[in-house]
Amino acid sequence: MNEWKDIAPTAREEADAQTFETGFFHIFGVERSQVAIFEQKVRLPGDANGYIDLFWKGHIMIEI
Protein backbone atom coordinates (compact mmCIF):
# COMPACT_ATOMS: atom_id res chain seq x y z
CA MET A 1 0.00 0.00 0.00
CA ASN A 2 3.03 2.28 -0.28
CA GLU A 3 1.48 3.85 -3.38
CA TRP A 4 -0.80 5.83 -1.03
CA LYS A 5 1.92 7.35 1.17
CA ASP A 6 2.41 10.50 -0.94
CA ILE A 7 -1.26 11.18 -1.77
CA ALA A 8 -2.75 14.23 -0.05
CA PRO A 9 -5.59 13.07 2.24
CA THR A 10 -8.26 15.17 0.56
CA ALA A 11 -6.81 15.27 -2.95
CA ARG A 12 -9.08 12.71 -4.61
CA GLU A 13 -11.33 11.23 -1.95
CA GLU A 14 -14.21 10.28 -4.20
CA ALA A 15 -11.98 8.92 -6.94
CA ASP A 16 -9.61 6.93 -4.70
CA ALA A 17 -11.55 5.88 -1.59
CA GLN A 18 -12.96 2.61 -2.90
CA THR A 19 -9.66 1.58 -4.49
CA PHE A 20 -7.81 2.30 -1.23
CA GLU A 21 -10.34 0.43 0.91
CA THR A 22 -10.29 -2.62 -1.35
CA GLY A 23 -6.47 -2.65 -1.20
CA PHE A 24 -6.62 -2.26 2.58
CA PHE A 25 -8.73 -5.41 2.90
CA HIS A 26 -6.37 -7.32 0.59
CA ILE A 27 -3.53 -6.72 3.09
CA PHE A 28 -5.43 -9.01 5.47
CA GLY A 29 -6.42 -11.52 2.79
CA VAL A 30 -10.07 -10.41 2.92
CA GLU A 31 -12.18 -9.87 -0.17
CA ARG A 32 -14.01 -6.60 0.57
CA SER A 33 -17.03 -7.49 -1.54
CA GLN A 34 -17.64 -10.55 0.67
CA VAL A 35 -17.80 -8.65 3.97
CA ALA A 36 -18.36 -4.91 3.57
CA ILE A 37 -20.29 -2.44 1.46
CA PHE A 38 -19.46 0.99 0.08
CA GLU A 39 -21.61 4.05 0.76
CA GLN A 40 -23.85 2.63 3.50
CA LYS A 41 -26.83 4.94 4.05
CA VAL A 42 -27.21 6.15 7.65
CA ARG A 43 -29.61 8.38 9.56
CA LEU A 44 -28.01 11.54 10.94
CA PRO A 45 -29.27 13.72 13.78
CA GLY A 46 -32.30 15.77 12.78
CA ASP A 47 -33.61 13.01 10.47
CA ALA A 48 -31.08 13.87 7.76
CA ASN A 49 -29.49 11.10 5.68
CA GLY A 50 -25.79 10.53 5.13
CA TYR A 51 -23.41 7.85 3.91
CA ILE A 52 -20.48 5.99 5.48
CA ASP A 53 -17.70 5.31 2.96
CA LEU A 54 -17.35 1.65 4.00
CA PHE A 55 -19.31 -0.44 6.50
CA TRP A 56 -18.71 -3.99 7.75
CA LYS A 57 -21.39 -4.59 10.36
CA GLY A 58 -19.96 -5.42 13.77
CA HIS A 59 -16.35 -4.91 12.63
CA ILE A 60 -15.38 -1.63 10.99
CA MET A 61 -16.72 1.65 9.70
CA ILE A 62 -14.54 3.89 7.50
CA GLU A 63 -15.21 7.53 6.68
CA ILE A 64 -12.38 9.10 4.71
Helices and strands as residue ranges (DSSP letters): G 2-4, H 13-27, H 32-35, E 37-44, G 45-47, E 48-56, E 60-62
